[in-house]
């Protein structure tokens, strides 16, 4: 009797593709360089095409993917599409040169345009940063290949009329609106998209200085791919020797943690109970002080309006009022210069007066027991392990070890939800590391009950820590959702934080064994719902309510203890 061979599912194929991507990327890093059109570049491309991540929409189809393009461009430096040579470097002192850093709008990383053909991207946040960049670049190269395929005819000796006409417009000095529309019609033909779709993306990408940014991007993506095909001038990605040597050695995390411990020591805060919160740089400060700082402007202190108003960059004066009150009441701000790109606020609650702070302590609490609230900006992927691992190590002064008195670690983050929509809440009971069976269960001080009755959906269960948000597709997520793992969402840092907390409290014993942990996430997207992925845009003010609700619950617990 012949045994029936079971077909591999799309979820299994996708998991294999993710594994191939990571193995290839690590191999390329060790090797030091690769050409996107060479064997290694093709391995990355075919893995990405067989994965077909949700965020990159129609990457595997002939037509161009436009939402994915915007998503990627927001995370890469402006002008990268014009560069044939991309160098990934460590912090090698470019900031001291005449070159001005280019910082992508949605990723804090310094990039430097060296000349017409070369872009250097500084990697100071570990491997996750490299994976992120290489995945986005691979997407760009796939899209530029599609343009080249549609444009080159007659065995690569001529180009189609649409392309010639579009170039004519792009290279013109004086341009009229009518000519622009005609150029967009040609671009739509090249990209296999409608005029409507192309006009929309053109409008969303244009800036005052670059009204034709979209057409320029199409031109450069096509131009470099065509030249690669016809002249053999290949694009190259290089990793500098210093980056390869430093990666994984916590250089930036160590520098970052050292500055913080120095500051705590200088202000006599090392022995006080320390509560670490990973969040943004506004919600804890605003929750502690905003209602009292702005009581004239906002007499109704129960309203969310106060936080929505503060979240708008137009209200600088109101923000300054809150910052001034916080600073007078024990806030110390550390503007990060370590390269980790993680700013820090330290709140010495012994210096916070009852007239300024919106939370009360029990009256009989002695000063030495009043908490020190340490807020760190979001880490990125593996960087979460690097920073917390270094922070929880004892501080050495003249050969003597001083242990930090860490009472709790609270993590608030954004994550993809598998059942619910933007702004809903996820309370994890365990983190699972994608691509492995590694799992980190813990006792979460927060639970779903804490968040009931506020008009938001709350789910409880396990969460998957993924190697990169841009590598998820519906099949893998559906598998996790339907399986007995009881997965409620996915994010990038949970496992890394928990790994550092567990090793410090259980193995190295550098902090107390019963350190309290709190994890809560709010949904930035639902990758299982078409049109609800990260590429569909930000949260806007939808994120204000869950952010402040989670912050409030963390602070409530912290003060009641």
PyMOL commands that set and color helices and strands:
alter all, ss='L'
color gray80, all
select helices_A, chain A and resi 10-31+39-51+54-56+66-73+80-82+94-96+127-151+161-170+177-191+195-205+213-231+241-246+251-266+283-293+305-310+316-328+349-351+367-369+383-391+448-451+469-471+474-482+494-507+534-536+542-560
alter helices_A, ss='H'
color red, helices_A
select strands_A, chain A and resi 33-34+85-89+102-103+110-113+118-122+152-153+158-159+236-239+274-278+331-334+344-348+372-376+395-397+400-402+406-417+425-433+439-441+458-465+487-491+516-525
alter strands_A, ss='S'
color yellow, strands_A
deselect
rebuild
show_as cartoon
